């Protein structure tokens, strides 16, 4: 059979068509079955991660990542069945992944840090923390950043990469917390009496623990006052309320017992002031 001057072998064309169609059918079958198996594998892996109490954010991400990898393998297997050279496809995908990685290196750093935060859990949602110079309640932890709500209702978004290199103070990771209050009294006041008043006031607070019991110590001999530090334990939930109550109660108790809380004072000595005063008096007499 000739067409436009070319000899066409109908038998060979038919045979090649059948072979190509067969390969296409097999490629579709491989893709369908492979995708079904990938979903099954991902579902099993997700259930295993859930049973291991892994954070939902990490479980979902790892499941999607696993599905993406399995799907790429299935697609490559289907393409190879059709006759496509998968080596070049893999090289292209590798180059694209490298380019994306270089372009998103900061985000990948935040992502890696987010994985570590979720796995090792230095804090969880609801914890009251200080990270860098920000203090507030953790409201959300994503794979890229962490949200903190401050006491004045500001939403602070901190990249996870910055958190991984910063010191973290978690105020609520332990059930109990200590209130430390320093009160200065005058040098003319009786230290023993002041300590007894502060200790009795602390013990009278309903939120204060009896074990460990409150303690009062002299912690500093300042320029203007003798500093007494009171240590009182309570629960994390009652820490702020008890601190405010104790500050008010200490002030009232010391006032009731005529114990002074001195203001900062400075003594100024002017050299030659007496001579200037005498000179002024002599000028006035004249």
Steps between C-alpha positions, in 0.01 A plus 500: 500500500638839397413844632659820363780295354567307824446130533290418804490150642147470633583184695792664679297814567220296647741299711675812629165659574391200698827497693471871577139461608597205719775706664260787558246268660769346720626850596147604599456181702835557674401860579154411634617206710812685613301803612257272687789325676661836581182619671480178700864530609452866597186416699684227692796731565267778620325263743837388636605863555168575671544205737849627584339832611686699239374855450221525242689762301800271456287192435306671223812649343697174507202314358472744211875489442496120494207500258679745271815285491301180435298672229817616323632142508172371355502759222860417410417130490202568271708723270776242475241243391403728211865531401584843642859530623443565871867578563464841338175561686669422833786735410254780418311443826827499695611826342163660567507384862850645543393834352194517723708406802749779437221753445320396818797427726373731776154344489655152503699600808178615668332178391775280646486698824120462505535121474740500796270725705202274439694180569695608812227739629687770692156659516147421386188702426380683810844531665611839630854554373774751434679461166768756421343825622138387460283373783151359457279196452571258216188493283618311193801295386545445128785344306629846403427732793353524849229742614515662844226722643635757746315624809392813311353278224770541236551205266877445467611268218849358555680292232583155631861542385541790744346295781749217447790739573336687790468427870144403595344556842190285545315626805224241489686179425512426876186502719629736769677833494670727755417866559806710587432847641767738629400767752736768631474632857683790665827452685335629818226234489525167682590224253365219717163670541474570129582138414234372741237733349582399143509130587168513683340689212626246247377204706157662536449501123265218402689434175839446667636149555584385851748247359739640401425776746561871427851629578628853566869587474718812502639508147667839471623800698420770249583869482163598645345185645543154644352267239290203614404234243192286557473161322148354486389195301165454326353337191573631154138600452498713818848652466401839359199541732703417811785733405259794467329411828830475688631831368192679630492309828871564573458875448199518731659281769821705508304826512288371788816425699671831413779333305630728231550404134757768413528686172836513325709775661819681408724714720662790312815664638599830342867588550555858627131559580580623854747757371247625247238534775738698725591725211133563428436585868789750505366664188154532659645659821668767298 
